[in-house]
Amino acid sequence: MAARRLFGTDGIRGVANADLSPELALSVALAAAHILAEQDRSHPPVVVVGRDPRASGEMLEAAVVAGLTSAGATVVRVGVLPTPGVAFLTAEAKADFGVMLSASHNPMPDNGIKLFAAGGHKLPDSVEREIEAAIDNPGGWKRPTGLRIGRVHDLIDGRDHYVKHLVATAPHPLAGVKVVVDCANGAASDVAPEVYREAGAEVIEIHADPDGININDECGSTHLADLQAAVLEHGADLGVAHDGDADRVLAVDATGAVVDGDEILAILALGMREAGTLTDDTVVATVMSNLGLRLALKREGLRLIETAVGDRYVLEALRAGGYALGGEQSGHVVMPAYATTGDGILTALHLMARVAATGRSLADLASVVTKLPQVLVNVRVADRSAGAAAPAVLAAVAAAEAELGDTGRVLLRPSGTEPLVRVMVEAPTLDEAEQVADKIAAEVRAASPA
């Protein structure tokens, strides 16, 4: 019997205590311990475990710790910390792997499990499939007893190590930069404001009071209205918004206009080329990036490599080619010289450093990219695979591509984490993009009604 497909584009996600039960979390942890850690050696495997502040994380952390210790692993708990912080500490501690409990930008009822291999790197698809198979077919593992049962330790200063690491990467002091930071009532709340202040910025923080329930609640990178208003109210130079686990960031300029991941990539790319740190003058981005980014990089003499959607695929391309910068329109940006995964706080720090170093406004820096009107429609479906592959849907996509020709494009893909089919259309005008997207979305809804 084929193993269940549990992993999406960014770990395992679902409604906590329903789709993602403590029993499943324990099973995933146990299977991961047997797949990712050497079992026959003189000392037990070491696993770093962190979480975001959502309430269900307490329950799931207990289950994960139980699964790991039942496999004989030594667990190092780092508490509430951004996902990239857990990846960083996994590498720093030379742990066998790391576990992060977070559903990122998803609403509070959801939670998730993200796994990092030794060195803090995300797992390839093949290893995730091995873990899925091991969950359904445990293979008669012998449970340790007595002194071989795993133990649990709390890393009290892990957060401080992460903060110092981030501040040390800043290529230029942030003196003179006034920033509003929206922490999404998430894992960035205790870290991001301190990092920016330590680097020299004047910081106004909002949505930085997590209570376990308010994470991503009308705030953060998926809800920018409060950030835009605060930037205008305080006369800030810019604002930055994180999601629940702070692996991404979006920005707004002094006028409140949004600066997305594509524009951030272009700004950082030009700065890195100037500093001589942009390997092969190459940027890695996903197929979701706006056509405007492609045109801007080409105009500046830079090369763009495209990947499938998901920062894990960006990471794979970065590692394979030894490149220095990649990311997604959503604000996942990866800088391998400093991090093994997308880090929103690191990205914002380097973005603000570019503003400080050039003396130019964020709006001026972002103007290098002229974005084509882009519409993204998320269609809720009963079966995301069926909704994306239905003949009527494929016919609608083909007709739209013929209509747009070289002046736009259509991208249709099932979500890797939610029961959605995403319809993205770029066209010469917003009206045209909306019309094309609505036609395709209607066919998707008809093919697999939610």
KOLMI-629474 format. One record per residue (C-alpha): residue number from 1; y, x, z. Coordinates in nm, 2 decimals. Layout:
{r NUM; {Y; X; Z}} ...
REM end
This chain:
{r 1; {0.00; 0.00; 0.00}} {r 2; {0.34; 0.13; -0.09}} {r 3; {0.57; 0.23; 0.19}} {r 4; {0.87; 0.01; 0.28}} {r 5; {1.20; 0.11; 0.13}} {r 6; {1.42; 0.16; 0.43}} {r 7; {1.67; 0.42; 0.32}} {r 8; {1.97; 0.33; 0.11}} {r 9; {2.24; 0.55; -0.03}} {r 10; {2.35; 0.65; 0.33}} {r 11; {2.06; 0.62; 0.57}} {r 12; {1.91; 0.30; 0.71}} {r 13; {2.14; 0.01; 0.79}} {r 14; {2.10; -0.35; 0.90}} {r 15; {2.20; -0.60; 1.17}} {r 16; {2.13; -0.44; 1.50}} {r 17; {1.84; -0.59; 1.69}} {r 18; {1.74; -0.79; 1.38}} {r 19; {1.69; -0.58; 1.07}} {r 20; {1.74; -0.27; 1.27}} {r 21; {1.54; -0.32; 1.58}} {r 22; {1.47; -0.08; 1.87}} {r 23; {1.11; -0.08; 1.76}} {r 24; {1.21; 0.03; 1.41}} {r 25; {1.45; 0.29; 1.54}} {r 26; {1.17; 0.44; 1.76}} {r 27; {0.93; 0.45; 1.47}} {r 28; {1.19; 0.62; 1.24}} {r 29; {1.26; 0.88; 1.51}} {r 30; {0.89; 0.95; 1.57}} {r 31; {0.82; 0.98; 1.20}} {r 32; {1.12; 1.20; 1.14}} {r 33; {1.00; 1.43; 1.42}} {r 34; {0.67; 1.48; 1.25}} {r 35; {0.81; 1.52; 0.90}} {r 36; {1.12; 1.73; 0.97}} {r 37; {1.01; 1.95; 1.26}} {r 38; {0.73; 2.21; 1.28}} {r 39; {0.47; 2.09; 1.53}} {r 40; {0.26; 2.40; 1.58}} {r 41; {0.48; 2.66; 1.75}} {r 42; {0.56; 2.80; 2.09}} {r 43; {0.86; 2.59; 2.17}} {r 44; {0.94; 2.22; 2.11}} {r 45; {1.16; 2.11; 1.82}} {r 46; {1.53; 2.05; 1.90}} {r 47; {1.71; 1.73; 1.78}} {r 48; {2.08; 1.65; 1.81}} {r 49; {2.16; 1.28; 1.86}} {r 50; {2.50; 1.12; 1.83}} {r 51; {2.65; 0.77; 1.77}} {r 52; {2.96; 0.58; 1.70}} {r 53; {3.10; 0.35; 1.98}} {r 54; {2.96; 0.02; 1.86}} {r 55; {2.78; -0.16; 2.15}} {r 56; {2.44; -0.16; 1.98}} {r 57; {2.44; 0.22; 1.96}} {r 58; {2.35; 0.24; 2.33}} {r 59; {2.03; 0.04; 2.27}} {r 60; {1.94; 0.22; 1.95}} {r 61; {2.01; 0.56; 2.10}} {r 62; {1.77; 0.49; 2.38}} {r 63; {1.50; 0.39; 2.13}} {r 64; {1.56; 0.70; 1.92}} {r 65; {1.55; 0.93; 2.22}} {r 66; {1.22; 0.76; 2.33}} {r 67; {1.07; 0.82; 1.99}} {r 68; {1.18; 1.18; 1.97}} {r 69; {1.07; 1.27; 2.32}} {r 70; {0.73; 1.09; 2.27}} {r 71; {0.68; 1.34; 1.98}} {r 72; {0.75; 1.63; 2.21}} {r 73; {1.11; 1.70; 2.09}} {r 74; {1.39; 1.83; 2.30}} {r 75; {1.68; 1.59; 2.25}} {r 76; {2.04; 1.71; 2.27}} {r 77; {2.27; 1.41; 2.31}} {r 78; {2.63; 1.46; 2.20}} {r 79; {2.75; 1.11; 2.27}} {r 80; {3.02; 0.93; 2.06}} {r 81; {3.12; 1.17; 1.78}} {r 82; {3.20; 1.14; 1.41}} {r 83; {2.91; 1.17; 1.18}} {r 84; {3.03; 1.51; 1.04}} {r 85; {3.06; 1.63; 1.40}} {r 86; {2.69; 1.56; 1.45}} {r 87; {2.61; 1.74; 1.13}} {r 88; {2.82; 2.03; 1.24}} {r 89; {2.66; 2.05; 1.58}} {r 90; {2.31; 2.02; 1.42}} {r 91; {2.39; 2.34; 1.23}} {r 92; {2.56; 2.52; 1.52}} {r 93; {2.28; 2.45; 1.76}} {r 94; {2.02; 2.56; 1.50}} {r 95; {1.85; 2.23; 1.56}} {r 96; {1.55; 2.11; 1.36}} {r 97; {1.74; 1.80; 1.26}} {r 98; {2.01; 1.56; 1.37}} {r 99; {2.03; 1.18; 1.41}} {r 100; {2.35; 0.98; 1.39}} {r 101; {2.36; 0.61; 1.48}} {r 102; {2.63; 0.44; 1.28}} {r 103; {2.69; 0.18; 1.01}} {r 104; {3.00; 0.36; 0.90}} {r 105; {3.25; 0.11; 0.76}} {r 106; {3.02; -0.19; 0.81}} {r 107; {3.11; -0.46; 1.07}} {r 108; {3.02; -0.44; 1.43}} {r 109; {2.69; -0.64; 1.42}} {r 110; {2.54; -0.38; 1.19}} {r 111; {2.42; -0.04; 1.28}} {r 112; {2.24; 0.24; 1.10}} {r 113; {2.04; 0.56; 1.13}} {r 114; {2.15; 0.87; 0.94}} {r 115; {1.93; 1.18; 0.94}} {r 116; {2.04; 1.54; 0.89}} {r 117; {1.80; 1.82; 0.81}} {r 118; {1.82; 2.17; 0.97}} {r 119; {2.16; 2.32; 0.89}} {r 120; {2.33; 1.97; 0.90}} {r 121; {2.24; 1.88; 0.54}} {r 122; {2.16; 1.52; 0.43}} {r 123; {1.80; 1.46; 0.33}} {r 124; {1.68; 1.45; -0.03}} {r 125; {1.52; 1.12; -0.16}} {r 126; {1.18; 1.28; -0.15}} {r 127; {1.19; 1.36; 0.22}} {r 128; {1.32; 1.01; 0.30}} {r 129; {1.02; 0.87; 0.11}} {r 130; {0.79; 1.09; 0.32}} {r 131; {0.94; 0.95; 0.64}} {r 132; {0.91; 0.59; 0.51}} {r 133; {0.54; 0.66; 0.44}} {r 134; {0.48; 0.81; 0.78}} {r 135; {0.63; 0.50; 0.95}} {r 136; {0.38; 0.27; 0.79}} {r 137; {0.09; 0.52; 0.80}} {r 138; {0.13; 0.73; 1.12}} {r 139; {-0.20; 0.91; 1.06}} {r 140; {-0.32; 0.92; 1.42}} {r 141; {-0.06; 1.16; 1.57}} {r 142; {-0.17; 1.29; 1.91}} {r 143; {0.09; 1.21; 2.17}} {r 144; {0.19; 1.49; 2.40}} {r 145; {0.14; 1.45; 2.77}} {r 146; {0.24; 1.63; 3.09}} {r 147; {0.47; 1.92; 3.03}} {r 148; {0.47; 1.87; 2.65}} {r 149; {0.66; 1.54; 2.66}} {r 150; {1.01; 1.60; 2.53}} {r 151; {1.32; 1.63; 2.76}} {r 152; {1.68; 1.51; 2.72}} {r 153; {1.99; 1.72; 2.76}} {r 154; {2.36; 1.62; 2.73}} {r 155; {2.59; 1.86; 2.54}} {r 156; {2.91; 1.82; 2.73}} {r 157; {3.13; 2.05; 2.52}} {r 158; {3.01; 1.95; 2.18}} {r 159; {3.32; 1.76; 2.10}} {r 160; {3.54; 2.06; 2.19}} {r 161; {3.34; 2.29; 1.96}} {r 162; {3.39; 2.04; 1.68}} {r 163; {3.77; 2.01; 1.74}} {r 164; {3.82; 2.38; 1.75}} {r 165; {3.62; 2.42; 1.43}} {r 166; {3.83; 2.17; 1.24}} {r 167; {4.17; 2.31; 1.36}} {r 168; {4.06; 2.66; 1.26}} {r 169; {4.01; 2.54; 0.89}} {r 170; {4.37; 2.43; 0.84}} {r 171; {4.52; 2.64; 0.56}} {r 172; {4.88; 2.58; 0.67}} {r 173; {5.04; 2.46; 1.00}} {r 174; {5.13; 2.09; 1.00}} {r 175; {5.47; 2.14; 1.17}} {r 176; {5.72; 1.89; 1.03}} {r 177; {5.46; 1.64; 0.93}} {r 178; {5.48; 1.30; 1.09}} {r 179; {5.16; 1.10; 1.05}} {r 180; {5.02; 0.77; 1.16}} {r 181; {4.64; 0.77; 1.20}} {r 182; {4.43; 0.46; 1.21}} {r 183; {4.11; 0.55; 1.39}} {r 184; {3.93; 0.22; 1.32}} {r 185; {3.84; 0.18; 1.69}} {r 186; {3.56; 0.41; 1.60}} {r 187; {3.42; 0.76; 1.64}} {r 188; {3.75; 0.93; 1.53}} {r 189; {3.95; 0.77; 1.82}} {r 190; {3.91; 1.06; 2.06}} {r 191; {3.90; 1.34; 1.80}} {r 192; {4.13; 1.28; 1.50}} {r 193; {4.47; 1.25; 1.69}} {r 194; {4.39; 1.57; 1.89}} {r 195; {4.30; 1.77; 1.58}} {r 196; {4.62; 1.67; 1.40}} {r 197; {4.83; 1.75; 1.71}} {r 198; {4.66; 2.08; 1.76}} {r 199; {4.74; 2.17; 1.40}} {r 200; {5.11; 2.09; 1.46}} {r 201; {5.17; 1.74; 1.34}} {r 202; {5.36; 1.46; 1.51}} {r 203; {5.10; 1.19; 1.55}} {r 204; {5.12; 0.81; 1.61}} {r 205; {4.78; 0.67; 1.66}} {r 206; {4.67; 0.30; 1.61}} {r 207; {4.34; 0.13; 1.66}} {r 208; {4.22; 0.41; 1.88}} {r 209; {4.09; 0.21; 2.17}} {r 210; {3.72; 0.14; 2.10}} {r 211; {3.54; -0.11; 2.33}} {r 212; {3.21; -0.13; 2.15}} {r 213; {3.30; -0.45; 1.97}} {r 214; {3.63; -0.39; 1.78}} {r 215; {3.51; -0.11; 1.55}} {r 216; {3.63; -0.17; 1.19}} {r 217; {3.77; -0.50; 1.30}} {r 218; {4.06; -0.56; 1.06}} {r 219; {4.14; -0.19; 1.08}} {r 220; {4.05; 0.15; 0.94}} {r 221; {3.99; 0.25; 0.58}} {r 222; {3.87; -0.09; 0.47}} {r 223; {4.18; -0.27; 0.61}} {r 224; {4.50; -0.07; 0.54}} {r 225; {4.77; -0.34; 0.62}} {r 226; {4.83; -0.23; 0.98}} {r 227; {4.85; 0.14; 0.87}} {r 228; {5.10; 0.06; 0.59}} {r 229; {5.32; -0.14; 0.83}} {r 230; {5.31; 0.14; 1.10}} {r 231; {5.40; 0.41; 0.85}} {r 232; {5.71; 0.21; 0.75}} {r 233; {5.79; 0.12; 1.11}} {r 234; {5.78; 0.48; 1.23}} {r 235; {5.93; 0.64; 0.92}} {r 236; {5.62; 0.86; 0.89}} {r 237; {5.56; 1.10; 0.61}} {r 238; {5.22; 0.95; 0.55}} {r 239; {4.93; 0.76; 0.72}} {r 240; {4.56; 0.83; 0.72}} {r 241; {4.28; 0.58; 0.79}} {r 242; {3.93; 0.66; 0.89}} {r 243; {3.62; 0.44; 0.90}} {r 244; {3.39; 0.38; 1.19}} {r 245; {3.22; 0.71; 1.19}} {r 246; {3.50; 0.91; 1.03}} {r 247; {3.31; 1.05; 0.74}} {r 248; {3.58; 0.92; 0.50}} {r 249; {3.96; 0.89; 0.49}} {r 250; {4.21; 0.70; 0.28}} {r 251; {4.59; 0.77; 0.29}} {r 252; {4.92; 0.59; 0.24}} {r 253; {5.24; 0.75; 0.14}} {r 254; {5.58; 0.71; 0.30}} {r 255; {5.64; 0.39; 0.11}} {r 256; {5.31; 0.24; 0.21}} {r 257; {5.14; 0.29; -0.13}} {r 258; {4.77; 0.37; -0.11}} {r 259; {4.64; 0.71; -0.20}} {r 260; {4.27; 0.69; -0.25}} {r 261; {3.99; 0.94; -0.27}} {r 262; {4.05; 1.02; -0.64}} {r 263; {4.41; 1.11; -0.58}} {r 264; {4.31; 1.31; -0.27}} {r 265; {4.06; 1.50; -0.48}} {r 266; {4.32; 1.59; -0.74}} {r 267; {4.57; 1.70; -0.48}} {r 268; {4.32; 1.92; -0.30}} {r 269; {4.18; 2.06; -0.63}} {r 270; {4.52; 2.18; -0.74}} {r 271; {4.59; 2.34; -0.41}} {r 272; {4.25; 2.51; -0.40}} {r 273; {4.30; 2.64; -0.76}} {r 274; {4.63; 2.78; -0.65}} {r 275; {4.46; 2.95; -0.35}} {r 276; {4.18; 3.08; -0.57}} {r 277; {3.91; 2.89; -0.38}} {r 278; {3.81; 2.62; -0.64}} {r 279; {3.48; 2.76; -0.77}} {r 280; {3.47; 2.76; -1.15}} {r 281; {3.78; 2.53; -1.16}} {r 282; {3.53; 2.24; -1.11}} {r 283; {3.54; 1.92; -0.91}} {r 284; {3.24; 1.69; -0.85}} {r 285; {3.29; 1.31; -0.83}} {r 286; {3.08; 1.00; -0.88}} {r 287; {3.08; 0.76; -1.18}} {r 288; {3.30; 0.53; -0.97}} {r 289; {3.60; 0.76; -1.00}} {r 290; {3.89; 0.62; -1.20}} {r 291; {3.94; 0.73; -1.55}} {r 292; {4.28; 0.85; -1.44}} {r 293; {4.12; 1.13; -1.23}} {r 294; {3.92; 1.25; -1.53}} {r 295; {4.23; 1.26; -1.75}} {r 296; {4.44; 1.43; -1.48}} {r 297; {4.18; 1.71; -1.42}} {r 298; {4.14; 1.76; -1.80}} {r 299; {4.52; 1.79; -1.84}} {r 300; {4.53; 2.05; -1.56}} {r 301; {4.25; 2.25; -1.72}} {r 302; {3.99; 2.16; -1.45}} {r 303; {3.63; 2.04; -1.51}} {r 304; {3.48; 1.73; -1.37}} {r 305; {3.10; 1.69; -1.30}} {r 306; {2.99; 1.33; -1.25}} {r 307; {2.70; 1.21; -1.02}} {r 308; {2.54; 0.88; -0.91}} {r 309; {2.72; 0.68; -0.65}} {r 310; {2.68; 0.82; -0.29}} {r 311; {2.82; 1.13; -0.12}} {r 312; {2.46; 1.26; -0.09}} {r 313; {2.45; 1.30; -0.47}} {r 314; {2.79; 1.47; -0.47}} {r 315; {2.65; 1.70; -0.20}} {r 316; {2.34; 1.78; -0.41}} {r 317; {2.56; 1.87; -0.71}} {r 318; {2.79; 2.08; -0.50}} {r 319; {2.50; 2.28; -0.35}} {r 320; {2.32; 2.32; -0.69}} {r 321; {2.63; 2.46; -0.86}} {r 322; {2.79; 2.64; -0.57}} {r 323; {3.11; 2.43; -0.61}} {r 324; {3.38; 2.40; -0.36}} {r 325; {3.51; 2.04; -0.38}} {r 326; {3.37; 1.70; -0.45}} {r 327; {3.40; 1.34; -0.33}} {r 328; {3.42; 0.97; -0.39}} {r 329; {3.70; 0.72; -0.46}} {r 330; {3.62; 0.56; -0.13}} {r 331; {3.75; 0.87; 0.05}} {r 332; {3.43; 1.06; 0.12}} {r 333; {3.54; 1.42; 0.04}} {r 334; {3.32; 1.72; 0.08}} {r 335; {3.44; 2.08; 0.12}} {r 336; {3.13; 2.29; 0.16}} {r 337; {3.32; 2.60; 0.28}} {r 338; {3.38; 2.40; 0.61}} {r 339; {3.14; 2.12; 0.63}} {r 340; {2.79; 2.02; 0.52}} {r 341; {2.89; 1.65; 0.46}} {r 342; {3.19; 1.43; 0.40}} {r 343; {3.44; 1.47; 0.68}} {r 344; {3.74; 1.24; 0.69}} {r 345; {3.93; 1.44; 0.96}} {r 346; {3.88; 1.77; 0.78}} {r 347; {4.00; 1.61; 0.45}} {r 348; {4.31; 1.46; 0.61}} {r 349; {4.39; 1.79; 0.78}} {r 350; {4.38; 1.97; 0.44}} {r 351; {4.58; 1.69; 0.27}} {r 352; {4.85; 1.72; 0.53}} {r 353; {4.85; 2.09; 0.50}} {r 354; {4.91; 2.06; 0.13}} {r 355; {5.21; 1.84; 0.21}} {r 356; {5.34; 2.09; 0.46}} {r 357; {5.28; 2.39; 0.24}} {r 358; {5.45; 2.25; -0.07}} {r 359; {5.73; 2.06; 0.10}} {r 360; {5.66; 1.77; -0.14}} {r 361; {5.59; 1.41; -0.05}} {r 362; {5.25; 1.27; -0.07}} {r 363; {5.36; 1.03; -0.33}} {r 364; {5.49; 1.32; -0.55}} {r 365; {5.16; 1.51; -0.50}} {r 366; {4.96; 1.20; -0.59}} {r 367; {5.15; 1.13; -0.90}} {r 368; {4.94; 1.39; -1.09}} {r 369; {4.69; 1.10; -1.13}} {r 370; {4.79; 0.79; -1.33}} {r 371; {4.51; 0.54; -1.25}} {r 372; {4.38; 0.29; -1.51}} {r 373; {4.37; -0.06; -1.37}} {r 374; {4.04; -0.10; -1.19}} {r 375; {3.87; -0.41; -1.05}} {r 376; {3.57; -0.40; -0.82}} {r 377; {3.39; -0.73; -0.75}} {r 378; {3.12; -0.74; -0.48}} {r 379; {2.88; -1.02; -0.56}} {r 380; {2.66; -1.13; -0.27}} {r 381; {2.31; -1.19; -0.40}} {r 382; {1.96; -1.28; -0.28}} {r 383; {1.80; -0.99; -0.46}} {r 384; {2.03; -0.70; -0.56}} {r 385; {1.78; -0.55; -0.80}} {r 386; {1.72; -0.88; -0.98}} {r 387; {2.09; -0.96; -0.99}} {r 388; {2.17; -0.63; -1.16}} {r 389; {1.89; -0.63; -1.41}} {r 390; {1.88; -0.99; -1.54}} {r 391; {1.89; -1.01; -1.92}} {r 392; {2.20; -1.24; -1.91}} {r 393; {2.38; -0.99; -1.69}} {r 394; {2.29; -0.69; -1.91}} {r 395; {2.40; -0.89; -2.22}} {r 396; {2.74; -0.96; -2.05}} {r 397; {2.79; -0.60; -1.97}} {r 398; {2.70; -0.49; -2.33}} {r 399; {2.95; -0.75; -2.47}} {r 400; {3.22; -0.62; -2.23}} {r 401; {3.16; -0.26; -2.33}} {r 402; {3.19; -0.35; -2.70}} {r 403; {3.52; -0.53; -2.63}} {r 404; {3.67; -0.25; -2.43}} {r 405; {3.55; 0.04; -2.65}} {r 406; {3.72; 0.37; -2.55}} {r 407; {4.00; 0.20; -2.36}} {r 408; {3.80; 0.11; -2.05}} {r 409; {3.45; 0.10; -1.90}} {r 410; {3.21; -0.11; -1.71}} {r 411; {2.99; 0.00; -1.42}} {r 412; {2.73; -0.23; -1.26}} {r 413; {2.52; -0.12; -0.97}} {r 414; {2.33; -0.26; -0.67}} {r 415; {2.47; -0.16; -0.33}} {r 416; {2.25; 0.08; -0.15}} {r 417; {2.33; -0.06; 0.20}} {r 418; {2.41; -0.43; 0.16}} {r 419; {2.28; -0.74; -0.04}} {r 420; {2.55; -0.69; -0.30}} {r 421; {2.58; -0.61; -0.67}} {r 422; {2.90; -0.42; -0.74}} {r 423; {3.08; -0.49; -1.07}} {r 424; {3.35; -0.24; -1.16}} {r 425; {3.57; -0.27; -1.46}} {r 426; {3.85; -0.05; -1.59}} {r 427; {4.07; -0.18; -1.87}} {r 428; {4.42; -0.12; -2.02}} {r 429; {4.57; -0.40; -1.81}} {r 430; {4.48; -0.56; -1.47}} {r 431; {4.45; -0.90; -1.62}} {r 432; {4.19; -0.78; -1.88}} {r 433; {4.00; -0.60; -1.61}} {r 434; {3.99; -0.90; -1.39}} {r 435; {3.87; -1.13; -1.67}} {r 436; {3.59; -0.90; -1.78}} {r 437; {3.48; -0.84; -1.42}} {r 438; {3.48; -1.22; -1.34}} {r 439; {3.27; -1.29; -1.64}} {r 440; {3.00; -1.04; -1.54}} {r 441; {3.02; -1.14; -1.18}} {r 442; {2.95; -1.50; -1.27}} {r 443; {2.63; -1.40; -1.46}} {r 444; {2.52; -1.19; -1.16}} {r 445; {2.57; -1.49; -0.92}} {r 446; {2.38; -1.72; -1.16}} {r 447; {2.09; -1.47; -1.18}} {r 448; {2.04; -1.43; -0.81}} {r 449; {2.22; -1.69; -0.60}} {r 450; {2.28; -1.58; -0.24}} 
REM end
